[in-house]
Amino acid sequence: MKTFELLTIIGSIAAVGIALGAVVIGSNANLRSEMRTAIHTLRMEVRNDIRSLEIRLSAVEQRQAKTEGLLEGLRDAITAHARQDPHGMNDAT
């Protein structure tokens, strides 16, 4: 009877080990699936953030170009005015 009890215990331990192994493998597969979903979501968020930054940078570049154009126009106007009146005197004075 002792041999039968020992074989029963060993069989039970093996069955529990196999069941635990199956649970771990199943949990691992679920975890991988969840991680893939999370990574996909994160990639989409990063892409959207980069697109948003590109749009904002483009707007800044356009405003900077406009400001540069205004400054060049102001510089040209000042230069043209200085050429017309080299001594700082107007014709009216």
C-alpha positions in Angstrom: 0.0 0.0 0.0 2.9 2.3 0.6 4.1 2.1 -3.0 0.6 2.9 -4.2 0.4 5.9 -1.9 3.8 7.1 -3.1 2.9 6.7 -6.8 -0.4 8.6 -6.1 1.5 11.5 -4.4 4.1 11.6 -7.3 1.2 11.5 -9.8 -0.6 14.3 -8.0 2.6 16.4 -7.9 3.1 15.9 -11.6 -0.5 16.8 -12.4 -0.2 20.0 -10.3 3.1 20.8 -12.0 1.5 20.3 -15.4 -1.5 22.4 -14.5 0.7 25.2 -13.1 2.8 25.1 -16.2 -0.3 25.5 -18.4 -1.5 28.4 -16.3 1.9 30.2 -16.6 2.0 29.6 -20.3 -1.5 30.9 -20.8 -0.8 33.9 -18.6 2.3 34.6 -20.6 0.4 34.5 -23.9 -2.2 36.9 -22.5 0.5 39.2 -21.2 2.2 39.3 -24.6 -1.0 40.1 -26.3 -1.7 42.9 -23.8 1.8 44.3 -24.3 1.5 44.2 -28.1 -1.7 46.2 -27.8 -0.1 48.7 -25.4 2.9 49.1 -27.6 0.7 49.7 -30.7 -1.3 52.3 -28.8 1.9 54.0 -27.6 3.3 54.1 -31.1 0.1 55.7 -32.4 0.2 58.3 -29.6 3.8 59.1 -30.4 3.1 59.5 -34.1 0.2 61.8 -33.3 2.4 63.9 -31.0 5.1 64.1 -33.7 2.6 65.2 -36.3 1.3 67.8 -33.9 4.8 69.1 -33.3 5.4 69.2 -37.0 2.3 71.4 -37.5 3.3 73.7 -34.7 6.9 74.0 -36.0 5.6 74.8 -39.5 3.5 77.6 -38.0 6.5 79.0 -36.2 8.6 78.8 -39.3 5.9 80.7 -41.3 5.7 83.4 -38.6 9.4 83.7 -38.5 9.6 84.1 -42.3 6.9 86.8 -42.1 8.9 88.6 -39.3 12.1 88.4 -41.3 10.3 89.8 -44.3 8.9 92.7 -42.3 12.4 93.4 -40.8 14.0 93.4 -44.3 11.4 95.8 -45.5 12.0 98.1 -42.5 15.7 97.9 -43.1 15.3 98.7 -46.8 13.0 101.6 -45.9 15.5 103.0 -43.4 18.4 102.5 -45.8 16.5 104.3 -48.6 15.5 107.1 -46.3 19.2 107.5 -45.2 20.3 107.7 -48.9 17.8 110.4 -49.6 19.0 112.5 -46.7 22.7 111.7 -46.1 23.2 114.7 -43.7 20.1 114.2 -41.7 18.5 117.3 -43.1 15.2 117.6 -44.9 14.5 119.8 -47.9 11.9 121.7 -45.8 14.5 123.0 -43.3 
